[in-house]
Amino acid sequence: MDLLLRGNKYLTISTKFRFSGFGKFNYFLLLVSVPATMSSGIVTGSISIVLPAVGCHFEATNFEKGLLQVSTYIGMIVTAFFWGFASDSFGRKKLLMYGFLLDGLVGIGASLSPSLGVMIFFKILGGALNSGPFSIFMAYLSEIFLKEYRDFAVLSSGIFSAFGNIVQPVLGYLLMSYAPFQPWELFDNYTIAPWRLFLFICAMPSLLSGIGSIFMLESPKFLLEKGRRDEALGVFKTMYSVNTGMPASSFPVHTLHDVRSASLIVSSNLEPSMSFFQRVRKGMRQSLNLFRPPFVGRLSIFMIIQFGAMAAMNSFRLWLPQLFTLAENARLANSSSSEAGFCEAISASNNVPATQQCRSWS
């Protein structure tokens, strides 16, 4: 572990942020965490809100609707391990900046998709680009905030995420029910509809997070682990200056002492000369250790718990708007009595002509 050197005394790394203070920079991170933590739930839930309208617009089958729903998660699963070791190889700030910005642009692309296939492609990319920055941002908060404020920062992020899950369906309801404009045909077979505006707005949290990440600092912990002591010291000085209003030159620590293990120093020195694919292979080898004893048992328990929690939450959350639409279709068909159960209402919706089902979305 790296230590700070002040005069003739070595200071543990846990004290580094105490000299940098707590102030404007930390409040700025909390401000950025609002859209950053909201983005994950919004990216995964955006399609569920507009699925009935999108299905009618592209005349999608139930299988195609299901494929569209899971496309975001496909991207997340495929790239999950990549983001894990990428953050330790390339740093936090770059991945946060490029990941969030590209995710926002991909979200805009999904809102403008001319076909269902193109939208599925953009949603897969969106899932791949959002899963990493969201996790990296949570780790970044833990590294930047002092121990006594760390719990507050992480819990606040959870509140912001839950707030996003509340705002999104409310926004979807208002736009889909009280759209400020009627669908209009821009050119042949391409219609501008309220669901496109909704998906466009859902891309904004990622874009705002990317813009905010431009003004963030690299994690000093990452810099110290890579032996980049001068850069880490510069980060401490910048944080100190922003938080206290004092000039960076008055920062009380002037030298950083490297006490990493010899093997870690050798590994860090070799890394700059490695190509991108060599770093990827190295990261994959490190990740494979999770599937070997003694980690594989604990990993299995964690994955089972995570799978159960995600399945229980998302199975209901992602399909509820579509289920409500099917129940409404059954009511329009007048083929089920008011005493009929939900399953009977869903079955009765199959008797409604497609033109009548999509009338409210046209």
C-alpha positions in Angstrom: 0.0 0.0 0.0 1.2 3.5 -0.8 1.8 5.9 1.9 2.0 9.7 2.0 5.2 11.3 3.1 5.0 14.5 5.2 8.2 15.8 6.6 9.9 12.7 8.2 6.7 10.9 8.9 4.8 8.4 6.8 1.1 8.8 6.8 -1.3 6.0 5.9 -3.2 6.3 2.7 -6.5 6.5 4.6 -5.5 10.0 5.6 -4.9 11.4 2.2 -8.4 12.8 1.7 -8.4 14.4 5.1 -5.7 16.8 3.9 -7.8 17.4 0.7 -10.8 18.3 2.8 -14.5 17.8 2.2 -16.3 20.4 0.2 -17.2 21.6 -3.3 -15.6 18.7 -5.2 -17.5 16.2 -3.1 -20.7 18.0 -3.6 -20.0 18.0 -7.3 -19.6 14.3 -7.3 -22.9 13.9 -5.4 -24.5 16.1 -8.1 -23.1 13.9 -10.9 -24.2 10.8 -9.0 -27.9 11.8 -9.5 -28.0 11.1 -13.3 -25.2 8.5 -13.1 -27.1 6.2 -10.7 -30.4 6.9 -12.3 -29.1 5.9 -15.7 -28.9 2.1 -15.0 -32.5 1.7 -14.1 -33.6 4.0 -16.8 -31.6 2.2 -19.5 -33.0 -1.2 -18.5 -36.6 -0.1 -18.0 -37.1 2.3 -20.8 -38.3 -0.3 -23.3 -40.9 -1.8 -20.9 -42.7 1.6 -20.7 -43.1 1.9 -24.5 -43.1 -1.8 -25.5 -46.8 -1.8 -26.5 -46.4 1.3 -28.7 -43.1 0.0 -30.2 -44.6 -3.4 -30.8 -47.5 -1.8 -32.7 -45.3 0.5 -34.6 -43.0 -2.2 -35.9 -45.7 -4.9 -35.9 -43.6 -7.1 -33.6 -44.4 -10.6 -32.6 -44.3 -11.6 -28.9 -41.0 -13.3 -29.5 -39.6 -10.1 -31.0 -40.9 -8.1 -28.1 -39.2 -10.5 -25.7 -35.9 -10.2 -27.6 -36.2 -6.4 -27.4 -36.7 -6.6 -23.7 -33.7 -8.7 -23.0 -31.4 -7.0 -25.5 -30.1 -4.6 -22.8 -29.2 -7.4 -20.5 -27.5 -9.3 -23.2 -25.1 -6.4 -23.6 -24.5 -6.3 -19.9 -23.8 -10.0 -19.5 -21.4 -10.2 -22.5 -19.3 -7.2 -21.3 -19.5 -7.6 -17.5 -16.0 -9.2 -17.0 -14.4 -6.8 -19.5 -15.4 -3.7 -17.5 -14.1 -5.2 -14.3 -10.5 -5.5 -15.3 -10.7 -2.5 -17.7 -11.2 -0.2 -14.8 -8.0 -1.5 -13.2 -6.1 -1.2 -16.4 -7.2 2.0 -18.0 -8.4 4.0 -15.0 -11.8 5.3 -13.8 -12.2 8.7 -15.4 -11.7 7.6 -19.0 -14.1 4.7 -18.8 -16.7 6.8 -17.0 -16.5 9.6 -19.5 -16.5 7.6 -22.7 -18.9 4.9 -21.4 -21.6 7.3 -20.3 -21.2 9.6 -23.4 -21.4 6.7 -25.8 -24.3 5.2 -23.9 -26.2 8.4 -24.2 -25.5 8.6 -28.0 -26.6 5.0 -28.4 -29.8 5.7 -26.5 -30.5 8.6 -28.9 -29.8 6.2 -31.7 -32.4 3.7 -30.3 -35.0 6.4 -30.2 -34.5 7.2 -33.9 -34.3 3.5 -35.0 -36.1 3.0 -38.3 -36.6 -0.7 -37.7 -36.9 -3.2 -34.8 -33.6 -4.9 -35.7 -31.8 -1.6 -35.5 -33.4 -0.8 -32.1 -32.4 -4.2 -30.7 -28.8 -3.6 -31.9 -28.7 -0.2 -30.2 -30.2 -1.6 -27.0 -27.5 -4.3 -26.8 -24.9 -1.6 -27.2 -26.6 0.5 -24.6 -26.5 -2.4 -22.1 -22.9 -3.1 -22.8 -21.9 0.6 -22.4 -23.9 1.3 -19.3 -23.2 -1.7 -17.1 -19.5 -0.8 -16.7 -19.6 2.9 -16.0 -22.4 2.5 -13.4 -20.4 -0.1 -11.4 -17.2 1.9 -11.8 -18.9 5.1 -10.6 -20.0 3.3 -7.4 -16.4 2.1 -6.8 -15.1 5.6 -7.6 -17.4 7.2 -4.9 -16.1 4.7 -2.3 -12.5 5.6 -3.2 -13.0 9.4 -3.2 -15.1 10.0 -0.1 -13.7 9.9 3.4 -14.7 6.9 5.5 -17.2 8.9 7.6 -19.0 10.2 4.5 -18.7 7.1 2.3 -21.9 5.4 3.6 -23.8 8.7 3.0 -22.5 8.9 -0.6 -23.3 5.3 -1.4 -26.8 5.4 0.3 -27.5 8.7 -1.5 -26.8 7.0 -4.8 -29.3 4.3 -3.9 -31.9 6.9 -3.2 -31.2 8.6 -6.6 -31.5 5.3 -8.4 -34.9 4.6 -6.7 -36.0 8.1 -7.6 -35.2 7.5 -11.3 -37.3 4.3 -11.2 -40.2 6.4 -9.9 -39.7 9.3 -12.4 -39.4 7.1 -15.5 -42.9 5.5 -15.5 -44.5 8.8 -14.5 -42.8 10.5 -17.4 -43.8 7.7 -19.7 -47.4 7.9 -18.6 -47.5 11.7 -19.2 -45.8 11.5 -22.6 -47.8 8.5 -23.9 -51.1 9.7 -22.6 -50.8 13.5 -22.9 -48.2 13.8 -25.7 -47.5 17.4 -26.7 -47.8 16.5 -30.3 -49.5 13.9 -32.6 -47.5 11.3 -34.4 -46.4 12.7 -37.8 -44.7 11.1 -40.7 -41.3 12.5 -41.4 -40.8 10.6 -44.6 -42.0 7.3 -46.0 -42.5 4.6 -43.3 -40.7 6.8 -40.7 -43.0 8.3 -38.0 -42.1 10.7 -35.2 -44.2 9.4 -32.3 -44.3 10.2 -28.5 -42.4 6.9 -27.7 -39.4 8.2 -29.6 -39.4 11.4 -27.5 -39.6 9.2 -24.4 -36.6 7.1 -25.4 -34.7 10.3 -26.4 -35.3 11.8 -22.9 -34.2 8.5 -21.3 -30.8 8.9 -22.9 -30.2 12.3 -21.2 -29.0 10.9 -17.8 -26.2 9.1 -19.4 -25.2 12.1 -21.5 -25.3 14.4 -18.4 -23.2 11.8 -16.5 -20.6 11.7 -19.3 -20.4 15.5 -19.4 -20.0 15.6 -15.6 -17.3 12.9 -15.8 -15.2 15.2 -18.0 -14.7 17.5 -15.0 -13.9 14.7 -12.5 -10.4 13.7 -11.4 -8.8 10.3 -11.8 -9.0 8.1 -8.8 -5.8 8.7 -6.7 -6.0 5.1 -5.5 -5.7 3.9 -9.1 -2.8 6.2 -9.8 -1.0 5.1 -6.7 -1.5 1.4 -7.5 0.1 2.1 -10.9 3.0 4.0 -9.4 2.0 7.3 -10.9 2.8 9.2 -7.7 3.2 12.7 -9.2 -0.2 12.5 -10.9 -1.8 11.3 -7.7 -0.2 14.1 -5.7 -1.6 16.5 -8.3 -5.1 15.1 -7.8 -4.8 15.6 -4.0 -3.7 19.2 -4.5 -6.5 19.9 -6.9 -9.1 18.5 -4.5 -7.5 20.4 -1.6 -7.6 23.7 -3.6 -11.2 23.2 -4.8 -12.5 22.1 -1.3 -10.7 24.7 0.8 -10.2 27.6 -1.6 -6.5 27.6 -0.8 -3.7 27.5 -3.4 -2.6 24.0 -4.4 1.0 25.0 -3.4 -0.1 25.1 0.3 -1.1 21.4 0.3 0.7 20.0 3.4 1.9 16.8 1.7 4.8 17.2 -0.9 6.0 13.7 -1.6 4.4 10.3 -2.0 6.4 7.2 -1.0 5.9 4.0 -3.0 5.9 0.9 -0.8 4.2 -1.5 -3.2 5.4 -5.1 -3.4 8.1 -5.9 -5.8 5.8 -8.1 -7.9 3.2 -5.3 -8.2 5.9 -2.8 -9.2 7.1 -5.2 -12.0 3.6 -5.8 -13.2 2.8 -2.0 -13.3 6.0 -1.2 -15.1 5.3 -3.8 -17.8 1.7 -2.7 -18.4 2.3 0.4 -20.4 4.2 -1.6 -23.0 1.3 -4.1 -23.3 -1.1 -3.9 -26.2 -4.9 -3.6 -25.7 -5.4 -7.3 -26.4 -2.6 -8.3 -24.1 -4.3 -6.4 -21.3 -7.6 -8.1 -22.1 -6.0 -11.5 -21.9 -4.3 -10.6 -18.7 -7.6 -9.4 -17.2 -9.4 -12.6 -18.4 -6.8 -14.7 -16.7 -7.3 -12.8 -13.5 -11.1 -13.1 -13.7 -10.9 -16.9 -14.2 -9.5 -17.1 -10.7 -13.0 -16.5 -9.4 -14.0 -19.8 -10.8 -11.4 -21.7 -8.9 -11.1 -22.6 -5.2 -11.5 -21.0 -2.7 -13.6 -18.4 -4.5 -15.9 -20.5 -6.6 -18.1 -21.6 -3.7 -18.7 -18.0 -2.5 -19.2 -16.8 -6.1 -21.8 -19.5 -6.7 -23.8 -18.4 -3.6 -23.6 -14.8 -4.6 -24.7 -15.5 -8.2 -27.7 -17.6 -7.0 -28.8 -14.7 -4.7 -28.3 -12.1 -7.4 -30.1 -14.2 -10.0 -33.1 -14.7 -7.7 -33.3 -11.0 -6.8 -33.0 -9.8 -10.4 -35.5 -12.4 -11.7 -38.1 -11.6 -9.0 -37.8 -7.8 -9.6 -37.4 -7.6 -13.4 -39.9 -10.3 -14.4 -42.6 -8.1 -13.0 -41.2 -4.7 -13.7 -40.4 -5.2 -17.3 -43.6 -6.8 -18.4 -46.2 -5.0 -16.4 -47.0 -2.3 -19.0 -47.5 -5.0 -21.7 -49.7 -7.1 -19.3 -51.8 -4.0 -18.6 -52.1 -3.4 -22.4 -53.3 -7.0 -22.9 -55.9 -6.6 -20.2 -57.1 -3.4 -21.7 -57.4 -5.2 -25.1 -59.6 -7.8 -23.5 -61.8 -5.1 -22.1 -62.1 -3.5 -25.6 -63.1 -6.9 -27.0 -65.9 -7.2 -24.5 -65.2 -10.9 -24.5 -64.6 -11.4 -20.8 -66.9 -10.6 -17.9 -65.8 -8.3 -15.0 -65.5 -11.4 -12.9 -63.0 -13.1 -15.2 -59.5 -13.6 -13.8 -56.4 -12.0 -15.1 -55.3 -15.1 -17.1 -58.7 -15.2 -18.8 -58.4 -11.6 -19.7 -55.0 -12.1 -21.2 -56.3 -15.0 -23.3 -59.3 -13.0 -24.4 -57.0 -10.2 -25.7 -55.8 -12.6 -28.5 -59.3 -12.2 -30.0 -58.8 -8.4 -30.5 -57.8 -7.5 -34.1 -54.3 -6.0 -34.4 -55.7 -2.8 -35.8 -57.9 -2.3 -32.7 -55.1 -3.2 -30.3 -52.8 -0.5 -31.8 -55.4 2.1 -32.3 -54.5 4.0 -29.2 -50.8 4.0 -30.2 -51.2 5.2 -33.8 
